[in-house]
Amino acid sequence: MARHMWRMRGQRLLIATPGSNVRIAVCGAYRWPAGPFLFAQRDKSVVTLFLELLKQLRQRARRTRRRLVLVLDNGSVFTSRAALRAIQEARDWLTVRWLPKYSSEQLNPIENVWGHLKDDYFSRMLTPVHADFQRTREDFRSAVGSFLRSLQRSGALRRVLRPLRAKHP
């Protein structure tokens, strides 16, 4: 998927890159429209990240003493045996609403959030080329984690998503 960014007409934007993309697995949830925002990010499978995110959601449910409603699409991450088992075990504090198969991504607001973050933030979050390429990858992972943690501060997610919320009230 191509990502775009704004620049003055006729001016090229040159960004030094190591020559190959760095991919980072992130799984997140947030309460529409203003937060809170929770996420898990590591070099693990996305299913493992989803299970870590469920632990965070369980802690939130305990803290607030309220059941949570989680909207999920039918992606393989959420329909794996491990994920379905964890969802079943969470039935005391979690209600899952499954989106219809092959439904538009517009039905799940988190897809719009991830698209906005990729387009306007992560696509610009490139680190300079180092002789030690592994170090560059780690710098990028660290920068992504720092940015996502910054979104957990009060009001930060609302400011970042302001342009998105104007398009999708």
C-alpha positions, -999 to +999 in steps of 0.1 A: +000+000+000+015+033-010+016+061+016+015+098+006+025+130+022+020+167+015+048+189+000+050+221-019+042+217-056+074+213-077+095+204-046+108+169-041+111+155-007+142+134-003+145+110+026+175+088+032+164+052+036+183+020+043+169+005+011+143-018+025+112-013+045+111-021+082+078-037+093+066-035+129+037-055+142+013-034+163-022-043+177-043-016+192-077-007+205-093+026+215-126+040+227-142+060+198-140+089+195-117+103+222-098+074+238-083+058+258-058+041+234-041+008+242-016-010+221+009-039+220+040-037+199+068-063+198+087-085+174+062-113+179+034-127+159+003-105+156-017-132+174+006-129+204+002-091+203-036-095+203-034-117+233-012-091+250-037-064+241-065-085+257-045-085+289-045-047+289-082-046+281-089-070+310-069-047+333-090-017+321-123-037+327-112-045+362-102-009+369-134+006+356-156-023+368-173-023+334-177-048+306-159-039+274-173-042+239-147-050+213-155-047+176-134-072+155-132-080+119-128-116+107-091-113+102-070-145+108-054-128+138-088-127+156-101-160+144-071-181+152-076-209+178-055-191+204-074-158+199-109-175+200-099-194+231-088-162+248-120-144+238-140-173+252-121-171+285-128-134+286-166-137+283-171-125+319-158-090+311-158-088+273-184-087+246-172-091+211-191-077+181-180-093+149-182-073+117-197-091+088-172-109+066-160-089+036-174-057+051-160-023+043-132-011+065-152+020+071-174+001+096-145-003+119-131+031+130-098+017+141-089+010+105-093+047+097-070+055+127-043+031+116-045+044+080-042+080+093-013+071+115+005+053+086-002+081+061+006+111+083+031+099+109+048+065+103+055+073+067+077+102+078+093+083+107+124+072+089+157+070+106+190+079+089+211+052+074+238+038+098+266+015+090+250-009+115+216-016+097+203-035+127+207-004+148+186+015+123+158-010+126+159-007+164+158+031+162+127+029+140+110+004+164+118+026+193+105+057+176+072+040+168+068+028+204+076+063+217+050+078+194+023+053+203+030+058+240+027+095+235-009+089+221-018+074+255-014+108+272-046+127+279-059+145+248-031+134+225-051+110+205-078+135+201-054+161+186-038+136+163-072+123+151-088+158+147-084+157+108-098+122+107-128+130+129-137+159+107-140+134+077-158+107+097-180+123+124 
